[in-house]
């Protein structure tokens, strides 16, 4: 799953930097990212869209580290945000506000205000998800004397055939506006002096391997676009959302070029080629650019199971506990005889596992790398069990840079100590 990992004299190395050296220098658990993989992944989208008006808005919920955002902003990325916090991160990383689309079903007044004011002229577009939100945006824009750029996130009612927790485009999902009501909402927006219709968007789910649901969504959305155009409501951009899957185990997702070729061919054939084509990929940009490095603390034999207890846990990487998700776990430098282990963390929950029934040649003190951890890893981390969040490092051209230091106990306690002292 990670193309930049190779065996070296000191065990596994990422882009030429030994993981053992990283562990020695920064400790564990540590997220390790490859700048080269990030660049390649982003470039593969840009290349697939070259020669047409386009914008790739990185869905930063997948990984919102400022250094990663800065790297992508430097390549011309736009950003898909879902909160004022994410907006602040894009601005802090030097991203262009005009390249931001704002998704999410519960945008608050203060968030809408911040987005309209961002960088003076505001974000690129609100992906509106309800009639209430439309009215709210209109009100805030009127109060600020602005015209808010809007697109509707339309729910195309397509089954992406992925995990139910990450399917988002079915008609009984909370996301988007129902297909049947979209026309009316567009009419309302088009008639408002404080709103400007700029686009249309959908997002059907995540970790999608089969490209067929994307094509189905495209066709339905274009039907709607054409209906709008017959009424004189013209849109400038078409946003197909994110969702392209990655290889965690043996999945064989199409590359961005393979996934987009038939989509763009249809888009053009239906006469929309002059519109700006947009995407909101997250996982496929960062997922396989990162791994989580941990140290084996204890090997423990239970009645019929052998546990490999590492210093990373569900608070660091929640996907196995939350979705039963699989990630490869590999020894940095295998030693001794291999045995089947459940790789688990020290958190007080039986759901705190990272991998089950894994054949590993490991001893206490050894390093393990959990692969494909770049997306929805650190961004979903918590302090459960008062565990500090992991460090993050970026490997770039043979150099390792700390891009977020390990959270200390002082950092964790600061606000509560202040509250105690204020009494
Ligand atoms: N656009 C919107 C509106 C989204 O809601 C999402 C992800 C994306 C784009 C990016 O999708 P991607 O390209 O990453 O598939 N925590 C889950 C994934 C949740 C995805 C939520 N929405 C996981 O770890 O699998």
Boltz pocket constraint, residues with backbone or C-beta under 6 A from the ligand:
constraints:
  - pocket:
      binder: B
      contacts: [[A, 59], [A, 62], [A, 80], [A, 103], [A, 104], [A, 165], [A, 166], [A, 168], [A, 203], [A, 205], [A, 206], [A, 207], [A, 241], [A, 242], [A, 243], [A, 244], [A, 280], [A, 281], [A, 282], [A, 283], [A, 284], [A, 319], [A, 323], [A, 375], [A, 376]]
      max_distance: 6.0
